[in-house]
Amino acid sequence: MHLHLRTSVKQDYLSVFNGFDESLFRKLSPPYPRLRLLRFDGSYPGDVVEVELLTGFRTFRWTSLITERAITDTAAYFVDEGLEVPTPLRYWRHKHLVTKEGDGAIIHDIIEYRTRFKALDALLYPMMVLQFGSRKPVYKRMFN
């Protein structure tokens, strides 16, 4: 399943891209499930980000590896891929893309995920839109 969310901000794309650090990661954490950050190496290939999802009933570990990073004259991105993802996910790839847009930028959250069943992928889609859509006000607050 694919999801592509866009957020327009007023800062230039390189300033925004360089703002993707541990502090921003913590601010982007959703209210539920709560996240406990165990490891945050950064956003360069080979870096690892590891969290525990605290649901109140059970704890799930999520470990992602940064696999790609590039900067051009008009865009910058890095990709995290799930090494260990919580049930029911089986595959996770998230491209954090920031593109130049006039004097500002557009932040793109491009997500691909899979479970064992296409129907479950579709059922999870609205939740993914809500979870990642909740990042928009944080992006606006941080980069406007």
Contacts in CASP RR format, 6 or more apart in sequence:
PFRMAT RR
TARGET T0000
AUTHOR 0000-0000-0000
METHOD contacts of the structure
MODEL  1
MHLHLRTSVKQDYLSVFNGFDESLFRKLSPPYPRLRLLRFDGSYPGDVVE
VELLTGFRTFRWTSLITERAITDTAAYFVDEGLEVPTPLRYWRHKHLVTK
EGDGAIIHDIIEYRTRFKALDALLYPMMVLQFGSRKPVYKRMFN
1 112 0 8 1.000
1 113 0 8 1.000
1 114 0 8 1.000
1 121 0 8 1.000
1 122 0 8 1.000
1 124 0 8 1.000
1 125 0 8 1.000
1 128 0 8 1.000
2 110 0 8 1.000
2 111 0 8 1.000
2 112 0 8 1.000
3 109 0 8 1.000
3 110 0 8 1.000
3 111 0 8 1.000
3 112 0 8 1.000
3 113 0 8 1.000
3 125 0 8 1.000
3 128 0 8 1.000
3 129 0 8 1.000
3 132 0 8 1.000
4 108 0 8 1.000
4 109 0 8 1.000
4 110 0 8 1.000
4 111 0 8 1.000
5 108 0 8 1.000
5 109 0 8 1.000
5 129 0 8 1.000
5 132 0 8 1.000
5 133 0 8 1.000
5 135 0 8 1.000
5 136 0 8 1.000
6 106 0 8 1.000
6 107 0 8 1.000
6 108 0 8 1.000
7 106 0 8 1.000
7 107 0 8 1.000
7 109 0 8 1.000
7 135 0 8 1.000
7 136 0 8 1.000
7 139 0 8 1.000
7 140 0 8 1.000
8 101 0 8 1.000
8 104 0 8 1.000
8 105 0 8 1.000
8 106 0 8 1.000
9 16 0 8 1.000
9 104 0 8 1.000
9 105 0 8 1.000
9 106 0 8 1.000
9 107 0 8 1.000
9 139 0 8 1.000
9 140 0 8 1.000
9 142 0 8 1.000
9 143 0 8 1.000
9 144 0 8 1.000
10 103 0 8 1.000
10 104 0 8 1.000
10 143 0 8 1.000
10 144 0 8 1.000
11 104 0 8 1.000
11 105 0 8 1.000
11 143 0 8 1.000
11 144 0 8 1.000
12 100 0 8 1.000
12 103 0 8 1.000
12 104 0 8 1.000
12 105 0 8 1.000
13 74 0 8 1.000
13 75 0 8 1.000
13 76 0 8 1.000
13 98 0 8 1.000
13 99 0 8 1.000
13 100 0 8 1.000
13 101 0 8 1.000
13 104 0 8 1.000
13 105 0 8 1.000
14 71 0 8 1.000
14 76 0 8 1.000
15 143 0 8 1.000
16 98 0 8 1.000
16 105 0 8 1.000
16 107 0 8 1.000
16 143 0 8 1.000
17 71 0 8 1.000
17 76 0 8 1.000
17 77 0 8 1.000
17 98 0 8 1.000
19 142 0 8 1.000
20 43 0 8 1.000
20 78 0 8 1.000
20 96 0 8 1.000
21 42 0 8 1.000
21 43 0 8 1.000
22 37 0 8 1.000
22 40 0 8 1.000
22 42 0 8 1.000
24 138 0 8 1.000
24 142 0 8 1.000
25 37 0 8 1.000
25 40 0 8 1.000
25 49 0 8 1.000
26 37 0 8 1.000
27 138 0 8 1.000
27 142 0 8 1.000
28 135 0 8 1.000
28 138 0 8 1.000
29 35 0 8 1.000
30 131 0 8 1.000
30 134 0 8 1.000
31 134 0 8 1.000
32 55 0 8 1.000
33 53 0 8 1.000
33 54 0 8 1.000
33 55 0 8 1.000
33 56 0 8 1.000
33 60 0 8 1.000
34 53 0 8 1.000
34 54 0 8 1.000
35 51 0 8 1.000
35 52 0 8 1.000
35 53 0 8 1.000
35 54 0 8 1.000
36 51 0 8 1.000
36 52 0 8 1.000
36 54 0 8 1.000
37 50 0 8 1.000
37 51 0 8 1.000
38 50 0 8 1.000
38 51 0 8 1.000
38 52 0 8 1.000
39 48 0 8 1.000
39 49 0 8 1.000
39 50 0 8 1.000
40 49 0 8 1.000
40 50 0 8 1.000
41 47 0 8 1.000
41 48 0 8 1.000
41 49 0 8 1.000
41 66 0 8 1.000
42 49 0 8 1.000
42 66 0 8 1.000
43 66 0 8 1.000
43 69 0 8 1.000
43 78 0 8 1.000
43 96 0 8 1.000
44 66 0 8 1.000
44 69 0 8 1.000
44 78 0 8 1.000
45 66 0 8 1.000
45 67 0 8 1.000
45 68 0 8 1.000
45 69 0 8 1.000
46 65 0 8 1.000
46 66 0 8 1.000
46 67 0 8 1.000
47 65 0 8 1.000
47 66 0 8 1.000
48 63 0 8 1.000
48 64 0 8 1.000
48 65 0 8 1.000
48 66 0 8 1.000
48 83 0 8 1.000
49 63 0 8 1.000
49 64 0 8 1.000
49 66 0 8 1.000
49 80 0 8 1.000
50 61 0 8 1.000
50 62 0 8 1.000
50 63 0 8 1.000
50 64 0 8 1.000
51 61 0 8 1.000
51 62 0 8 1.000
52 59 0 8 1.000
52 60 0 8 1.000
52 61 0 8 1.000
52 62 0 8 1.000
53 59 0 8 1.000
53 60 0 8 1.000
53 61 0 8 1.000
53 62 0 8 1.000
53 86 0 8 1.000
60 86 0 8 1.000
60 87 0 8 1.000
61 84 0 8 1.000
61 86 0 8 1.000
62 82 0 8 1.000
62 84 0 8 1.000
62 85 0 8 1.000
62 86 0 8 1.000
63 82 0 8 1.000
63 83 0 8 1.000
63 84 0 8 1.000
64 80 0 8 1.000
64 81 0 8 1.000
64 82 0 8 1.000
64 83 0 8 1.000
64 92 0 8 1.000
64 94 0 8 1.000
65 80 0 8 1.000
65 81 0 8 1.000
65 82 0 8 1.000
65 83 0 8 1.000
66 78 0 8 1.000
66 79 0 8 1.000
66 80 0 8 1.000
67 79 0 8 1.000
67 80 0 8 1.000
67 81 0 8 1.000
68 77 0 8 1.000
68 78 0 8 1.000
68 79 0 8 1.000
68 95 0 8 1.000
69 77 0 8 1.000
69 78 0 8 1.000
69 79 0 8 1.000
70 76 0 8 1.000
70 77 0 8 1.000
70 78 0 8 1.000
73 100 0 8 1.000
74 99 0 8 1.000
74 100 0 8 1.000
75 97 0 8 1.000
75 98 0 8 1.000
75 99 0 8 1.000
75 100 0 8 1.000
76 97 0 8 1.000
76 98 0 8 1.000
77 95 0 8 1.000
77 96 0 8 1.000
77 97 0 8 1.000
77 98 0 8 1.000
78 95 0 8 1.000
78 96 0 8 1.000
79 93 0 8 1.000
79 94 0 8 1.000
79 95 0 8 1.000
79 96 0 8 1.000
80 92 0 8 1.000
80 93 0 8 1.000
80 94 0 8 1.000
80 96 0 8 1.000
81 92 0 8 1.000
81 93 0 8 1.000
81 94 0 8 1.000
82 91 0 8 1.000
82 92 0 8 1.000
82 93 0 8 1.000
85 91 0 8 1.000
85 92 0 8 1.000
88 115 0 8 1.000
88 116 0 8 1.000
88 120 0 8 1.000
88 124 0 8 1.000
89 113 0 8 1.000
89 114 0 8 1.000
89 115 0 8 1.000
90 114 0 8 1.000
90 115 0 8 1.000
90 116 0 8 1.000
91 112 0 8 1.000
91 113 0 8 1.000
91 114 0 8 1.000
92 111 0 8 1.000
92 112 0 8 1.000
92 113 0 8 1.000
93 111 0 8 1.000
93 112 0 8 1.000
93 113 0 8 1.000
94 109 0 8 1.000
94 110 0 8 1.000
94 111 0 8 1.000
94 112 0 8 1.000
95 108 0 8 1.000
95 109 0 8 1.000
95 110 0 8 1.000
95 111 0 8 1.000
96 107 0 8 1.000
96 108 0 8 1.000
96 109 0 8 1.000
97 107 0 8 1.000
97 108 0 8 1.000
97 110 0 8 1.000
98 105 0 8 1.000
98 106 0 8 1.000
98 107 0 8 1.000
98 108 0 8 1.000
99 105 0 8 1.000
99 106 0 8 1.000
99 108 0 8 1.000
105 143 0 8 1.000
107 139 0 8 1.000
107 143 0 8 1.000
109 132 0 8 1.000
109 133 0 8 1.000
109 135 0 8 1.000
111 128 0 8 1.000
111 132 0 8 1.000
113 121 0 8 1.000
113 124 0 8 1.000
113 128 0 8 1.000
114 121 0 8 1.000
115 121 0 8 1.000
115 124 0 8 1.000
END
